[in-house]
Amino acid sequence: MGKKLVSAYVLVAIVGAATLAQGAGFKINEQGAKAMGMANAFVAQADDPSALYYNPAGIAFLKGAQINLGSLVIAVPQTEFTGTTPLSGNPPTGVGSTPVFEKAKRDLFIAPSLYATYSLENLPLTFGLGINSIYPLAKSWDDSSTFRNQIQNISIKPINFQPTVAYLFNDLNLAVAAGIDVTHAIVSLQKMPYGPDPTVPNSAYELGALGLDGTATDVGYNFGLKWKPRHDLSFGLAYRSEITLNIEGDANFIPTTG
């Protein structure tokens, strides 16, 4: 059996509101210490087990059994908001016009990752398994905030399993790989719905407390290609398919007004 490599990393990232507002803004690309040191320009390099995420073909060049274990600790700061919301003012009347200043709660969540590979001695085949959390998200506001009718707490907790196989064409120093992505997510949301009184202008009356809890699972695929024409030169190509998560679950509503 070849050399066993264990590399662990603990990374701390600060995610601001502007980042979360962008498309795919909560995607976590930081899946390995070495790749982070290269600003995640790792598709062509892909020379440790985290290649399963960046370019799965890279595992074909790894020898023996190797493991990469890590965890990304994300500290979400207090997002600040200044402006008006449907509840800004003095509910239940005269709402929606008075500017307010709000701060979100500080949130902390962890995105672990595990990448393991094993190459056969007599065949140019390498097998790999990646377990990670690519799209976690959490945000919380005070129960009394002017956002409480839209959101009080929300969390998305996904986990992705990626079994992969890679083949190395030794004569060409060319590797190809393919795998599947099985993603399971747990989603939670709490808020306090409000409704207007048609007879009272600019009104908003509390209706109750709403909680949503659901799960979803979907399957995608990935493939990669890596070519090393020289020992100090390599080219890489990787693709990961779209995964659509259709959330199914339960909603619980507790009314507070009749």
C-alpha positions in Angstrom: 0.0 0.0 0.0 1.3 3.4 -0.9 2.0 6.3 1.4 -0.9 7.5 3.5 -1.3 11.2 3.6 -3.4 13.0 6.1 -3.7 16.8 5.9 -6.0 18.8 8.1 -6.9 22.4 7.9 -9.1 24.8 9.9 -10.0 27.9 8.0 -11.9 30.9 9.2 -13.9 33.0 6.7 -16.0 36.1 7.2 -19.1 36.2 5.0 -20.7 39.6 4.6 -24.2 40.6 3.4 -22.9 41.7 0.0 -21.5 38.3 -0.6 -24.7 36.5 0.3 -26.6 38.8 -2.1 -24.7 37.6 -5.1 -25.8 34.7 -7.3 -24.3 31.5 -5.8 -22.8 33.9 -3.2 -22.9 31.3 -0.5 -21.0 28.6 -2.4 -17.9 27.5 -0.5 -15.0 26.9 -2.9 -12.5 26.6 0.0 -12.2 22.8 0.1 -8.5 22.3 0.7 -5.6 24.1 2.4 -3.3 23.7 -0.6 -5.9 25.0 -3.0 -6.6 28.0 -0.8 -2.9 28.8 -0.8 -3.2 29.0 -4.6 -6.3 31.1 -4.6 -8.3 28.0 -5.6 -6.6 27.9 -9.0 -6.3 24.2 -8.6 -8.1 22.5 -11.6 -4.9 21.8 -13.5 -2.8 21.2 -10.3 -5.2 18.9 -8.5 -2.6 16.8 -6.9 -4.0 15.9 -3.5 -7.3 14.2 -2.5 -9.3 17.5 -2.6 -8.9 17.1 -6.4 -12.2 15.2 -6.0 -13.8 18.7 -5.7 -11.6 20.7 -8.0 -10.9 18.2 -10.8 -11.6 14.5 -10.1 -9.1 13.4 -12.8 -6.3 14.5 -10.6 -6.8 11.5 -8.3 -5.5 9.2 -11.0 -2.0 10.5 -10.4 -2.1 9.8 -6.6 -0.5 6.7 -5.2 -1.8 4.3 -2.6 -4.4 5.5 -0.1 -4.6 9.1 0.8 -7.0 11.1 3.0 -7.7 14.9 3.3 -9.8 16.0 6.2 -10.8 19.6 6.9 -13.3 22.0 8.3 -14.3 25.5 7.3 -15.5 27.6 10.2 -17.6 30.5 8.9 -18.4 33.5 11.2 -21.2 35.5 9.8 -21.1 39.1 11.2 -23.9 41.4 12.2 -25.4 42.5 8.9 -26.6 46.1 9.2 -29.7 47.6 7.6 -30.9 51.2 7.4 -34.2 52.0 5.6 -37.9 51.1 5.7 -39.6 47.8 5.8 -43.3 46.8 5.8 -43.2 46.8 9.6 -41.0 49.9 10.2 -42.9 52.4 12.4 -45.3 51.6 15.2 -47.4 48.5 14.3 -50.2 47.9 13.9 -50.8 51.3 12.3 -48.6 53.9 10.6 -46.1 51.3 9.2 -43.8 51.3 6.2 -42.6 54.9 6.2 -40.3 55.4 9.3 -36.6 54.6 8.6 -35.1 52.0 11.0 -31.7 50.7 11.8 -31.3 46.9 12.3 -28.5 44.5 13.0 -28.6 40.7 12.4 -27.4 38.3 14.9 -23.9 36.9 14.8 -24.0 33.4 13.3 -21.4 30.6 13.3 -21.5 27.4 11.3 -19.1 24.7 10.2 -18.7 23.1 6.8 -16.7 19.9 7.1 -15.0 18.0 4.3 -13.5 14.6 3.8 -11.7 13.3 0.7 -10.3 9.8 0.4 -8.6 8.1 -2.6 -7.2 4.6 -3.3 -5.3 3.6 -6.4 -5.0 0.0 -7.5 -1.5 -1.5 -7.8 -2.0 -3.6 -11.0 -4.5 -1.4 -12.9 -4.4 2.3 -13.7 -7.6 2.8 -11.7 -8.2 5.1 -8.7 -11.3 5.3 -6.6 -12.3 8.2 -4.5 -15.0 9.4 -2.2 -15.7 13.0 -1.3 -18.0 14.2 1.5 -18.5 17.9 1.8 -20.9 20.8 2.4 -20.7 23.2 -0.6 -23.8 25.5 0.0 -24.4 26.0 3.7 -26.2 29.2 4.8 -27.5 30.7 8.0 -29.0 34.1 9.0 -30.8 35.2 12.1 -32.6 38.4 13.2 -34.0 39.4 16.6 -37.6 38.2 17.1 -38.6 41.9 17.5 -36.8 43.2 14.4 -38.7 44.9 11.5 -37.8 41.9 9.4 -39.8 39.4 11.6 -42.6 39.2 9.0 -40.1 38.0 6.4 -37.5 36.1 8.4 -36.4 35.5 11.9 -34.1 32.4 11.4 -33.2 30.6 8.2 -30.7 27.8 7.7 -29.7 25.5 4.8 -27.6 22.5 5.9 -26.5 20.4 2.8 -24.2 17.4 2.6 -22.8 16.1 -0.6 -21.5 12.6 -1.3 -19.3 12.1 -4.4 -18.1 8.6 -5.3 -15.6 8.8 -8.2 -13.5 6.6 -10.4 -10.5 7.8 -12.5 -8.5 6.1 -15.2 -4.9 6.9 -16.2 -3.6 6.4 -19.8 0.0 5.9 -18.8 1.4 6.3 -22.4 -0.2 9.7 -22.8 0.0 10.8 -19.1 -3.7 11.6 -19.5 -6.4 11.0 -16.9 -10.1 11.0 -17.1 -12.6 10.7 -14.2 -16.3 10.6 -13.7 -18.5 10.5 -10.6 -21.9 11.2 -9.2 -23.0 13.8 -6.7 -25.7 12.9 -4.2 -26.8 16.0 -2.3 -29.1 16.0 0.7 -30.2 19.2 2.4 -32.1 20.2 5.6 -33.9 23.5 5.4 -35.5 25.5 8.3 -37.3 28.8 8.4 -39.1 30.8 11.1 -41.0 34.0 10.7 -44.1 35.9 12.0 -46.6 36.7 9.3 -48.5 40.0 9.3 -51.6 41.1 7.4 -53.2 44.5 6.8 -56.6 45.7 7.9 -58.4 46.8 4.7 -60.2 49.5 6.7 -57.0 51.0 8.3 -54.4 52.6 6.0 -50.8 51.6 6.4 -51.6 48.9 9.0 -50.0 45.5 9.8 -51.4 43.1 12.3 -49.6 40.1 13.7 -51.2 36.8 12.5 -49.0 34.3 14.3 -45.8 32.3 14.2 -44.8 30.2 11.2 -42.2 27.5 11.1 -41.1 25.6 8.0 -38.9 22.4 8.1 -38.1 20.4 5.1 -35.6 18.2 3.3 -34.5 17.5 -0.3 -32.3 15.1 -2.2 -31.1 15.2 -5.8 -28.4 13.5 -7.9 -26.0 15.1 -10.4 -22.8 14.1 -12.0 -19.2 15.4 -12.5 -16.3 14.6 -14.7 -12.7 15.8 -15.2 -9.7 15.6 -17.4 -6.0 16.1 -16.6 -3.1 16.0 -19.0 0.6 16.2 -17.9 2.7 16.6 -21.1 5.7 17.4 -18.8 6.4 16.8 -15.2 6.2 20.6 -14.5 3.3 21.3 -16.8 -0.4 20.2 -16.6 -3.7 21.1 -18.1 -7.1 20.4 -16.5 -10.8 20.5 -17.2 -13.7 19.9 -14.8 -17.4 20.0 -15.0 -20.1 19.6 -12.3 -23.8 19.3 -13.3 -26.6 21.3 -11.9 -28.5 19.9 -8.9 -32.1 21.0 -8.2 -33.4 20.6 -4.6 -37.2 20.6 -4.3 -37.9 21.0 -0.6 -40.6 18.9 0.9 -41.6 19.1 4.6 -44.0 20.5 7.2 -45.2 24.0 8.1 -46.4 24.7 11.6 -48.5 27.8 12.2 -49.6 29.1 15.7 -52.1 32.0 15.4 -51.9 34.8 17.9 -54.9 36.9 16.7 -58.4 35.8 15.8 
